[in-house]
Amino acid sequence: METPYPKPISPTQTRIGWIGIGVMGAAMASHLLSAGYSLTIYARSPSKASSLLSQGAHLAHSPHQLARQSDVVFTMVGNPQDVNEIVLQPNGILSTLNPGAVIVDHTSSSPSLARQIYASAREKGCWSVDAPVSGGDIGAREGKLAIFAGGERPVVEWLTPLLDLMGRVTYMGEAGCGQSCKIGNQIMVGANLMGLSEGFVFAEKAGLELSKYMEAIRGGGAGSMAMELFGRRMIERDFKPGAFVEYMVKDLGMGVDVVKEEEDERVVVLPGAALCKQLFSSMVANGDGKLGIQGLTTVVERINGK
């Protein structure tokens, strides 16, 4: 029987399903529509799908209906529990996915769950790739995300025409490696944001004009992609979310609390990441979990009495 993989991907033949149309997911899906692909979406709140529907997307009423009519299904949801429910549960994607079809999970999720999904997909003659992303809402809109892919290399290479529309994909290794790369990415992003926050609070207390301060240091050793993405927003107190604070707590937790997965050989002591998680967690406790991660500067300000 002919199956979608490894039949070459093309806008005229490859049917794509997409689940998760939040801040980033909707922008990522729109690039596929702009390239001429047939796209079916599922949304718990259909009203949020109006923009994509106006671009030509179709609406499915359930994940299993979407899976039945798709060759590639992308997921970009909130957390591992959502991924588990949408993919593995009785009425989830795998219940109706056709042999040879591929699941691509862009959610920042658990490496162990990615391995479980891969094994379950293979039992059904399907494939899965864990492909979390970095670059926030700007990267999603501009199609310049960094994409970290885990799974079978030939499957990732087969998906390249689609992934290239959203950013730059790097193959990281077997199932789960994409998610491990994203956790490491978040550890570094968190540390950068903590440094940016403390640097800005220090500079302001010292009487420096923050825009001039950032311009002075951005070309030196203190410059970073985090500064380019978030520095101006911090100065202007623009805390609109490209990535939610509550998701950063989740991502850092998967690095700091990996012992919960009972994989002792994978545990690493991460004092800086643990501190970052505490600071972001304090934002959630203060009701700021839906702010963008650049809002970390408010925690440092609060500690300093501002």
Secondary structure as the mmCIF struct_conf table of DSSP 4:
data_model
#
loop_
_struct_conf.conf_type_id
_struct_conf.id
_struct_conf.beg_label_comp_id
_struct_conf.beg_label_asym_id
_struct_conf.beg_label_seq_id
_struct_conf.end_label_comp_id
_struct_conf.end_label_asym_id
_struct_conf.end_label_seq_id
TURN_TY1_P TURN_TY1_P1 PRO A 4 PRO A 6
BEND BEND1 LYS A 7 LYS A 7
HELX_LH_PP_P HELX_LH_PP_P1 PRO A 8 ILE A 9
TURN_TY1_P TURN_TY1_P2 PRO A 11 GLN A 13
STRN STRN1 ARG A 15 ILE A 19
BEND BEND2 GLY A 22 GLY A 22
HELX_RH_AL_P HELX_RH_AL_P1 VAL A 23 SER A 34
TURN_TY1_P TURN_TY1_P3 ALA A 35 GLY A 36
STRN STRN2 SER A 38 TYR A 42
BEND BEND3 ARG A 44 SER A 45
HELX_RH_3T_P HELX_RH_3T_P1 PRO A 46 ALA A 49
HELX_RH_AL_P HELX_RH_AL_P2 SER A 50 SER A 54
TURN_TY1_P TURN_TY1_P4 GLN A 55 GLY A 56
STRN STRN3 HIS A 58 LEU A 59
BEND BEND4 HIS A 61 SER A 62
HELX_RH_AL_P HELX_RH_AL_P3 PRO A 63 ARG A 68
TURN_TY1_P TURN_TY1_P5 GLN A 69 GLN A 69
BEND BEND5 ASP A 71 ASP A 71
STRN STRN4 VAL A 72 THR A 75
BEND BEND6 GLY A 78 ASN A 79
HELX_RH_AL_P HELX_RH_AL_P4 PRO A 80 LEU A 88
BEND BEND7 GLN A 89 GLN A 89
TURN_TY1_P TURN_TY1_P6 PRO A 90 ASN A 91
BEND BEND8 GLY A 92 GLY A 92
HELX_RH_3T_P HELX_RH_3T_P2 ILE A 93 SER A 95
TURN_TY1_P TURN_TY1_P7 THR A 96 THR A 96
HELX_LH_PP_P HELX_LH_PP_P2 LEU A 97 ASN A 98
TURN_TY1_P TURN_TY1_P8 PRO A 99 GLY A 100
STRN STRN5 VAL A 102 ASP A 105
BEND BEND9 THR A 107 THR A 107
HELX_RH_AL_P HELX_RH_AL_P5 PRO A 111 GLU A 123
TURN_TY1_P TURN_TY1_P9 LYS A 124 GLY A 125
STRN STRN6 TRP A 127 ASP A 130
STRN STRN7 VAL A 133 SER A 134
BEND BEND10 GLY A 135 GLY A 135
HELX_RH_AL_P HELX_RH_AL_P6 GLY A 136 GLU A 142
TURN_TY1_P TURN_TY1_P10 GLY A 143 GLY A 143
STRN STRN8 LEU A 145 GLY A 150
BEND BEND11 GLY A 151 GLY A 151
HELX_RH_AL_P HELX_RH_AL_P7 ARG A 153 LEU A 163
TURN_TY1_P TURN_TY1_P11 ASP A 164 MET A 166
STRN STRN9 GLY A 167 GLY A 173
BEND BEND12 GLU A 174 GLU A 174
TURN_TY1_P TURN_TY1_P12 ALA A 175 GLY A 176
HELX_RH_AL_P HELX_RH_AL_P8 CYS A 177 LYS A 205
TURN_TY1_P TURN_TY1_P13 ALA A 206 GLY A 207
HELX_RH_AL_P HELX_RH_AL_P9 LEU A 210 ILE A 217
TURN_TY1_P TURN_TY1_P14 ARG A 218 GLY A 219
BEND BEND13 GLY A 220 GLY A 220
TURN_TY1_P TURN_TY1_P15 GLY A 221 ALA A 222
HELX_RH_AL_P HELX_RH_AL_P10 MET A 225 ILE A 235
TURN_TY1_P TURN_TY1_P16 GLU A 236 ARG A 237
BEND BEND14 GLY A 242 ALA A 243
STRN STRN10 PHE A 244 PHE A 244
HELX_RH_AL_P HELX_RH_AL_P11 VAL A 245 VAL A 256
TURN_TY1_P TURN_TY1_P17 ASP A 257 ASP A 257
HELX_RH_3T_P HELX_RH_3T_P3 VAL A 258 GLU A 261
TURN_TY1_P TURN_TY1_P18 GLU A 262 GLU A 262
HELX_RH_3T_P HELX_RH_3T_P4 ASP A 264 ARG A 266
HELX_RH_AL_P HELX_RH_AL_P12 PRO A 271 ALA A 285
TURN_TY1_P TURN_TY1_P19 ASN A 286 GLY A 287
TURN_TY1_P TURN_TY1_P20 GLY A 289 LYS A 290
BEND BEND15 LEU A 291 LEU A 291
STRN STRN11 GLY A 292 GLY A 292
HELX_RH_3T_P HELX_RH_3T_P5 ILE A 293 LEU A 296
HELX_RH_AL_P HELX_RH_AL_P13 THR A 297 ILE A 303
TURN_TY1_P TURN_TY1_P21 ASN A 304 GLY A 305
#
